[in-house]
Amino acid sequence: MKLYNANLSNFASKCRLAIYEKNAKVDIVPIPGGDLKSPEYLKIYPMGKTPALELDGEIVGESEVINELLEESFPTSTSSRRSARSSRRRARRRRTRSSSRRSSRS
Ligand SMILES: N[C@@H](CCC(=O)N[C@@H](CS)C(=O)NCC(=O)O)C(=O)O
């Protein structure tokens, strides 16, 4: 797993904290091209935002969705570890739900 991070982003810091707390095996990397709107980064994540998590070639955005995925992949409690595939499926559903909530507000 790889987290595309900008140190000054408060949204990315939520994910960094979760990664540090869990001591999770996630590479925290800077934004390719040095800018959220660089062609290199837009190719990876067309929203051009941080944070974004890369997992087996798939990109997951939204700090809350990322943190839920991290919790399921690296649980801190004794709750059972869910499979990465089902975590990703749930992350996709949450992303869809959170973007439809946002568009119904506007
Ligand atoms: N709802 C998103 C917000 C992410 C966000 O807006 N991040 C800022 C940096 S703090 C960003 O990427 N801004 C660039 C842009 O909106 O184009 C999340 O929770 O991850």
The ligand as a Tripos MOL2 file, in Angstrom:
@<TRIPOS>MOLECULE
LIG
   20    19     1     0     0
SMALL
NO_CHARGES

@<TRIPOS>ATOM
      1 N1        -12.8050   15.1550    1.3880 N.3       1 LIG1
      2 C1        -11.4100   14.9540    1.0880 C.3       1 LIG1
      3 C2        -10.7100   16.2960    1.0360 C.3       1 LIG1
      4 C3         -9.2820   16.1700    0.5480 C.3       1 LIG1
      5 C4         -8.7520   17.5530    0.2100 C.2       1 LIG1
      6 O1         -9.5050   18.4610   -0.1620 O.2       1 LIG1
      7 N2         -7.4370   17.6900    0.2990 N.am      1 LIG1
      8 C5         -6.8310   18.9540   -0.0830 C.3       1 LIG1
      9 C6         -5.5060   19.1260    0.6390 C.3       1 LIG1
     10 S1         -5.7870   19.4560    2.3610 S.3       1 LIG1
     11 C7         -6.5830   18.9300   -1.5710 C.2       1 LIG1
     12 O2         -6.1850   17.9180   -2.0950 O.2       1 LIG1
     13 N3         -6.8470   20.0600   -2.2340 N.am      1 LIG1
     14 C8         -6.6270   20.1940   -3.6420 C.3       1 LIG1
     15 C9         -7.9080   20.3920   -4.3960 C.2       1 LIG1
     16 O3         -8.9950   20.3970   -3.7840 O.co2     1 LIG1
     17 O4         -7.8340   20.5480   -5.6070 O.co2     1 LIG1
     18 C10       -10.7720   14.0220    2.1180 C.2       1 LIG1
     19 O5        -11.3240   13.9120    3.2340 O.co2     1 LIG1
     20 O6         -9.7710   13.3730    1.7920 O.co2     1 LIG1
@<TRIPOS>BOND
     1     1     2 1
     2     2     3 1
     3     2    18 1
     4     3     4 1
     5     4     5 1
     6     5     6 2
     7     5     7 1
     8     7     8 1
     9     8     9 1
    10     8    11 1
    11     9    10 1
    12    11    12 2
    13    11    13 1
    14    13    14 1
    15    14    15 1
    16    15    16 2
    17    15    17 1
    18    18    19 2
    19    18    20 1
@<TRIPOS>SUBSTRUCTURE
     1 LIG1         1 GROUP 0 **** ****
